[in-house]
Amino acid sequence: MKNTKKIIQSDNDIMIRKKEEMELQHVIDTGNIKGEITKRHFLYPDETYGKTSMCATIELPHGSMIAEHDHTDDAELYYLLDGEAVVTDNDTTHILHAGDVVFTGGGNRHSIRNESGTTIHFIAIIFK
């Protein structure tokens, strides 16, 4: 998936993409998505010199989750922007609040779910 919207780019690899130019992807009950999420892709792999496979903000409505999955050949960072999320880190459950971060790699597993009663938002970056 590649954004075809024009980006502002200069000769020194500085790029600006406005929010309204970012691709939205709605995912419902697919793979490890239970319920629905909306991804706002802000950078693509070729724009990060191949160092990431996803850079997006995620909107996670109440009752939805990204089910447990592992990161053997990559690593993923979640940075919670608002609200409260229930995160598993292998077999341990944690409550995350705005400003908290979780980083999963090295074959470890994680999940995130929203039981807060309101929609939450977080940044998700998958590193290669």
N, C-alpha and C positions, 0 to 999 in steps of 0.2 A: 504494500500500500504506500503510495507516494503522493504527497500533496502537490497539486498542480498550480496552486496559488503562487503568485509572484512574491518573492521575498526581496527585501532591501539588503543588498550586499555590496561591500566595498572591496578594494584590492587587498586588504589586510585581514581577510577571514573574519571580519566582524559582521554579524547578521542580525537583522531585526525582523521579527515576524509579529504582526499585530494579532491580538486575540481573535478578532473576527475572520482572520485568514487561516486559522488553524483548523485542521480536519477534525470533525466529531465522528466518533464511532460508537454506536449503541450496540451492546452485546446483551442478549437475553438467554439465560439457561443454555449456555454453550460451553463445552469443555469443563473447566473448573469454576466457571461463573454460575452461581446459584442465585436466581433472581435476575436483576439487571444492573448494569453499570454503563456509564458514559465515559469514554476516553477522549480527552482533548490532546491530540498529538502536537507537541510544540517543537520537537526536533526529530529528524529521521537518521537512520544509521550512517548514511553517507555524509551527513552534516556534522557528525561527531567523529569523523575519520575512522568509522567502523568500530569504535570502542563501545557502542551501545546497540542494543536491538530494539529498545523502546524508551522513549522519554515522553511521559504524558501526565496530565493531571487526571485523576479518576474521581468521578462523582459516584458515590455509593449510597443509594437510598436505604432507609430503614428496612431491615429484614433481608437485605441482600448480602452476599459474601463472595469472596474469592477463596475457594476451598483449598485445603492443604495441598501443596505441591512442593517438589524439591528443586534445588538449584545445584546441579552437579557440574555442568559445563559452563555455568554463568553465575551471576550474583544479582540480587535485586535489592533496591533500597526503597522503602516507603517513608515519606515525611508527611506527617499529619498536619494539615493546614487549619482545620477547625473540627470541633466536636470531639467525640470520644469513640474509639474503636476497640474491639476485642481482637487481639492478635495471638496466634499460637507461634511459638518458637520451638520447633521440634515437639516435645510433649508438654511444654509449659505454657500456660495461658497468662497473658498480660493485658492490662487496660492501658491504652495509649491515649494521650490528650494532645491538643494542638501544640505543636513544637517538638513533639517526640519523634524519634526516628527508629526504624528497625532495618538492619542490613543482614541479608541471608545469602550465603554462598557455601562453597566447600562441601556440597552434598547434603546440606541441612535443609529442613522443611519449614514452611510457614503458611499461615492463612490469615485472612482479615475478614471480620464481619461487623456489621453495623446493627447494634441492638439499642441505639441511643434514642430512637423516636424521631430523629431528624436526619436529613441527608448530610453526609460528611464528604469532605474533599481531601485528597492527598496526592502528593507527587509520587510517581512510580518510575524508577529508572532501572532498566535491566542492562547490566554491564557484561560484555563478552569476555 
